[in-house]
Amino acid sequence: MNIFVAGATGAIGRQLVPALRAAGHDVSALVRSASGEETVRALGATPVRGDALDRGDVIRAVRTARPDVIVHQLTGLSGPFDLRHFDRTFARTNQLRTEGTDHLLAAAWEVGVHRVVAGSYAGWPSGMNRGPVTTEEDPLDPAPAQPMRETQAAIRYLEDEVLAANGIVLRYGAFYGPGTGLAPGGDQLEPIKRRQFPVVGDGRGVWSFIHIADAADATVAAIEADRPGVYNIVDDDPARVADWLPDAARTVGAKPPRHVPRFVGRLLAGETAAVMMTEVRGASNAKAKRELGWVPRHPTWRGNLGADESASPAPPRRASAEVA
């Protein structure tokens, strides 16, 4: 197929484009600059100039590419990650999740593209008052913490619009691996190394992770399966903060994280940090395994967060009857 990727120069895009090419697909990529053109050419894609926040640009780019599938992986994160001002950190990403989604769907309608795949997020957007792991059937949190409400609304908007267009929504877990903040040298590792990332309260918040290469493999599987709906793209090992944070510290050679009461964590880093440390829920990948035939090649984050990946990982796996 001919695949049009918006967001090809991001962390997942840099994994996704080569994965699509390896699977035999042609790839076009939306770029804004000459450096973006060079990047996507090196990845194996054909660049098409345009601004994701300009409706006319996006329609012209999709018309030029004439794809069979549009893949929405647009994000706009830059600078330090500020949990206290969560919505401010995600402001541009939220604009891409709303306006960018509108433009891509408008282009799909104009050009006659019937398959749209969009990236979303698993974890804190889900409701808090359930068990430790949620499924795709569980509704998003109707009352997120105040600093996260704009971001939650943008995620809800993206999902609702893509699903209304009979598309596919992939809720990724927290990324780690090459090009992410949890890769060697990544900005999310530095606070762990400096013991500035404590376990807040009882650390019972449950996180689901996904290696960035597994996220790309799952996206290829979703494109090829063409089964509209929502899928959690996470590994097999949802974990409490009290478990994964000390493991990450050991992996990068840091001292164990400090422990602080919830009220102290809230004072130091804000309500968002307290929620993510003590209340969030993990996600089940059973539906993605069953319906997409996908299995993560990195089934657990243990010993892998911040690890130096010098050896090539195993090839992608497909679900067997036993694991589906």
C-alpha positions in Angstrom: 0.0 0.0 0.0 0.9 3.7 -0.2 1.0 5.1 3.4 0.9 8.8 4.2 2.5 9.5 7.6 2.0 12.8 9.4 4.6 12.9 12.2 7.3 10.8 10.5 10.2 12.7 12.1 9.0 12.0 15.7 10.2 9.2 17.9 7.7 6.7 16.7 7.8 8.0 13.1 11.5 7.3 12.9 10.7 3.6 13.7 7.5 3.4 11.8 8.7 4.5 8.4 11.5 1.8 8.2 9.0 -0.8 9.5 6.5 0.1 6.8 9.2 0.0 4.1 10.4 -3.4 5.4 6.8 -4.7 5.2 6.8 -3.7 1.5 4.8 -0.5 1.6 5.5 2.8 -0.1 5.6 5.8 2.4 5.0 9.5 1.9 5.6 11.8 4.8 4.4 15.3 5.7 7.3 17.7 6.5 7.7 21.4 7.1 11.3 22.0 6.4 14.4 21.0 4.3 15.9 19.2 7.3 12.6 17.2 7.6 12.9 16.3 3.9 16.4 15.0 4.5 15.3 13.0 7.5 12.4 11.2 5.9 14.4 10.5 2.7 17.0 8.8 4.9 14.3 6.8 6.5 13.0 5.6 3.1 10.0 7.9 2.6 9.1 10.5 0.0 8.7 13.9 1.6 5.7 16.1 0.9 5.9 19.7 2.1 3.1 21.2 4.2 2.2 22.5 7.6 -0.1 20.2 9.6 -1.9 23.1 11.1 -2.8 24.6 7.6 -5.9 22.8 6.2 -5.0 23.7 2.6 -1.4 22.5 3.0 -2.6 19.2 4.4 -5.2 18.6 1.7 -2.7 19.5 -1.1 -0.1 17.1 0.5 -2.5 14.2 0.7 -3.7 14.9 -2.8 -0.1 14.8 -4.0 0.6 11.5 -2.2 -2.7 9.8 -3.1 -2.3 7.3 -0.3 -4.4 4.3 0.6 -3.9 5.0 4.4 -3.3 8.1 6.5 -1.3 7.7 9.7 -1.6 10.5 12.3 1.5 10.5 14.6 1.7 14.3 15.1 3.1 15.6 18.4 4.7 18.9 19.3 6.7 18.3 22.5 9.8 20.4 23.0 11.7 21.8 26.0 11.5 20.5 29.6 8.6 18.3 30.7 6.8 20.3 33.4 4.3 18.2 35.4 3.1 21.2 37.3 2.0 22.9 34.1 1.0 19.7 32.2 -1.4 21.3 29.7 1.2 24.0 28.9 3.7 21.3 28.1 1.3 19.6 25.8 -0.3 22.8 24.3 1.1 22.3 20.7 0.5 18.5 20.8 -3.1 19.3 21.8 -3.5 21.6 18.9 -2.2 18.9 16.6 -4.6 16.4 18.2 -7.5 18.8 17.5 -6.8 21.0 14.5 -4.3 18.6 13.0 -6.9 15.8 13.2 -9.5 17.9 11.6 -7.2 18.7 8.7 -6.1 15.1 8.1 -9.7 13.9 8.2 -10.8 16.6 5.8 -8.0 15.6 3.5 -9.0 12.0 3.7 -12.6 12.9 2.7 -11.4 15.2 -0.1 -9.1 12.6 -1.6 -11.2 9.5 -0.9 -8.9 7.8 1.7 -10.9 5.3 3.7 -8.4 4.2 6.2 -7.1 6.5 9.0 -4.9 5.3 11.9 -4.1 7.7 14.8 -1.9 7.5 17.8 -3.4 8.2 21.3 -2.3 7.4 24.8 -3.1 4.6 27.4 -2.8 5.2 31.1 -3.8 8.3 32.9 -6.6 9.3 30.5 -8.5 6.2 31.7 -10.8 6.2 34.7 -9.2 5.9 38.1 -11.8 4.0 40.1 -11.4 0.6 38.6 -8.9 -2.3 38.9 -5.2 -1.9 38.2 -5.6 -2.6 34.4 -8.2 -1.1 32.0 -9.4 -2.3 28.7 -10.6 -0.5 25.6 -14.2 -0.8 26.9 -13.5 1.3 29.9 -14.4 5.0 29.4 -11.9 7.8 29.6 -11.7 9.6 33.0 -14.7 12.1 33.1 -13.0 14.3 35.8 -9.2 14.5 35.3 -7.0 16.6 37.5 -7.2 20.3 36.7 -3.7 20.6 35.1 -4.5 17.8 32.7 -8.0 18.7 31.5 -7.1 20.4 28.3 -4.8 17.5 27.3 -7.5 15.0 28.2 -10.1 16.9 26.1 -7.7 16.9 23.1 -7.2 13.1 23.4 -10.9 12.6 23.7 -11.5 14.8 20.6 -8.9 12.9 18.5 -10.4 9.5 19.4 -14.0 10.5 18.9 -13.3 12.1 15.5 -11.2 9.3 14.2 -13.6 6.6 15.4 -16.5 8.6 13.8 -14.6 8.3 10.5 -14.4 4.5 11.0 -10.7 4.7 11.7 -8.3 3.1 14.1 -7.1 4.6 17.4 -3.9 3.2 19.0 -3.5 4.0 22.6 0.3 3.6 23.2 1.9 3.0 26.6 4.7 5.1 27.9 7.5 4.9 25.2 11.0 3.8 25.9 13.9 2.8 23.6 15.8 4.8 20.9 14.8 8.4 20.5 12.7 8.6 23.6 13.2 10.3 27.0 14.0 6.8 28.5 16.8 6.1 26.1 20.5 6.5 27.3 21.0 10.3 27.5 17.2 10.9 27.5 15.9 13.8 29.4 13.5 11.6 31.5 16.5 9.6 32.8 18.4 12.6 34.3 16.0 13.1 37.2 16.2 9.4 38.0 20.0 9.5 38.0 20.0 12.6 40.3 17.4 11.1 42.6 15.0 14.0 41.7 12.2 11.6 40.7 10.9 10.2 44.0 8.2 7.6 44.6 5.3 9.6 45.8 3.0 8.2 48.5 2.6 4.4 48.2 3.6 4.4 44.5 0.5 2.3 43.6 -0.1 4.1 40.3 0.1 1.5 37.6 1.9 2.3 34.3 2.0 0.4 31.1 5.1 0.8 28.9 5.9 0.0 25.3 9.2 -0.2 23.5 9.2 2.3 20.6 10.0 -0.5 18.0 7.0 -2.5 19.3 4.8 0.5 18.9 5.9 0.8 15.3 5.3 -3.0 14.7 1.8 -2.7 16.2 1.0 0.3 14.0 2.0 -1.7 10.9 -0.1 -4.6 12.1 -3.1 -2.3 12.6 -2.7 -0.8 9.1 -2.6 -4.2 7.5 -5.4 -5.7 9.6 -7.8 -2.8 8.9 -10.1 -3.5 11.8 -11.6 -0.1 13.0 -11.7 0.5 16.7 -9.5 1.3 19.7 -6.5 -0.8 20.7 -4.2 -0.6 23.7 -0.6 -0.9 22.4 1.3 -1.8 25.6 3.6 -4.6 26.8 2.6 -7.6 28.9 3.8 -6.2 32.2 1.8 -3.3 33.8 3.6 -2.2 36.9 3.3 0.0 39.9 5.6 3.1 40.2 7.0 1.5 43.3 8.3 -1.3 41.2 9.4 0.2 37.9 11.1 3.3 39.2 13.6 1.5 41.4 14.2 -1.0 38.5 15.0 1.9 36.2 17.3 3.4 38.7 19.2 0.1 39.0 19.4 -0.2 35.2 21.1 3.2 34.8 23.4 2.7 37.9 21.6 5.2 40.1 20.8 5.1 43.8 17.3 4.0 44.7 14.7 6.7 44.4 13.6 8.6 47.5 10.1 8.2 48.9 8.0 11.2 49.9 4.4 11.4 51.2 1.8 12.3 48.7 1.2 15.8 50.1 4.9 16.5 49.8 5.0 15.3 46.2 1.9 17.4 45.4 3.6 20.5 46.9 6.9 19.9 45.0 5.6 18.8 41.6 1.9 19.5 41.6 -1.3 17.5 41.4 -0.4 15.8 38.1 2.6 14.1 39.6 0.6 12.9 42.6 -2.1 11.4 40.3 0.4 9.7 38.0 2.3 8.3 41.0 -0.6 7.0 43.0 -3.8 6.8 40.9 -3.3 6.0 37.3 -4.1 2.5 35.8 -2.3 0.3 33.4 -3.8 -1.2 30.2 -4.4 -4.7 28.8 -3.0 -5.6 25.4 -5.3 -8.6 24.9 -7.4 -7.0 22.2 -4.5 -6.0 20.1 -3.0 -9.5 20.3 -6.3 -11.1 19.5 -7.4 -8.9 16.6 -4.2 -7.5 15.1 -2.1 -10.6 15.5 0.6 -8.6 17.2 2.9 -9.6 20.2 5.5 -7.2 21.6 9.1 -8.4 21.1 9.9 -6.7 24.4 7.2 -8.2 26.7 8.5 -6.4 29.8 10.1 -3.1 30.7 12.2 -4.8 33.4 15.9 -4.1 33.0 15.1 -2.2 29.8 14.2 1.4 30.9 17.3 3.4 30.0 19.3 0.4 28.9 21.9 0.6 26.2 20.6 -1.4 23.3 23.7 -2.4 21.5 22.4 -5.7 20.2 19.7 -5.9 17.5 16.3 -6.9 18.9 14.5 -10.0 17.8 12.3 -9.7 14.7 8.6 -8.8 15.2 6.4 -11.6 16.5 2.9 -12.4 15.5 0.4 -13.8 18.0 -0.1 -17.5 18.2 -3.2 -19.2 19.4 -1.7 -19.6 22.8 -1.1 -15.9 23.4 -4.0 -14.6 21.5 
